[in-house]
Amino acid sequence: MAKTRISITIDGKVAKAIENYYREKVKVAAEKGEAIPKLSNIYEEIIEKGWESKSLTKKK
């Protein structure tokens, strides 16, 4: 599959959620003695799988 460059804009809540997700991935990798994942790979993973955060859903 060819790679395509994209640009996204995220708000502070989503940015914090992504940062926490990345920190958890780094923690698990460090505990297992594996290579630390690149942040760009984390963004690719999020884009491929889609990103849903129940905490960001507005309730009326």
C-alpha positions in Angstrom: 0.0 0.0 0.0 1.3 3.4 -0.9 1.8 5.9 1.8 0.0 9.2 1.7 0.9 12.3 3.7 -2.0 13.7 5.6 -2.6 16.6 8.0 -5.0 16.6 10.9 -6.0 19.0 13.6 -6.9 17.7 17.1 -8.1 19.4 20.2 -6.4 19.3 23.6 -8.4 16.4 25.0 -7.7 14.1 22.0 -4.0 15.1 22.1 -3.8 14.2 25.8 -5.6 10.9 25.1 -3.1 10.1 22.4 -0.2 11.1 24.6 -1.4 8.8 27.4 -1.9 5.9 24.9 1.7 6.4 23.6 3.1 6.5 27.2 1.3 3.2 28.0 2.8 1.6 24.8 6.3 2.9 25.8 5.8 1.6 29.4 4.8 -1.9 28.1 7.7 -2.0 25.6 10.2 -1.0 28.3 8.9 -3.6 30.8 9.2 -6.3 28.1 12.6 -5.1 26.9 11.3 -4.4 23.4 12.1 -1.4 21.2 10.3 1.8 22.1 7.7 2.6 19.4 8.0 5.7 17.3 5.3 8.3 17.8 4.7 8.4 14.0 3.9 4.7 14.1 1.4 5.3 16.9 -0.3 8.0 14.7 -0.4 5.5 11.8 -1.9 2.9 14.1 -4.6 5.3 15.3 -5.5 6.3 11.7 -5.6 2.7 10.5 -7.8 1.5 13.4 -9.8 4.7 13.9 -9.9 6.6 17.1 -12.9 6.6 19.4 -13.0 8.1 22.9 -16.1 7.7 24.8 -15.0 10.4 27.2 -15.2 12.9 24.3 -18.8 12.2 23.4 -21.0 15.1 24.4 -24.1 14.2 26.4 -27.2 16.3 26.2 
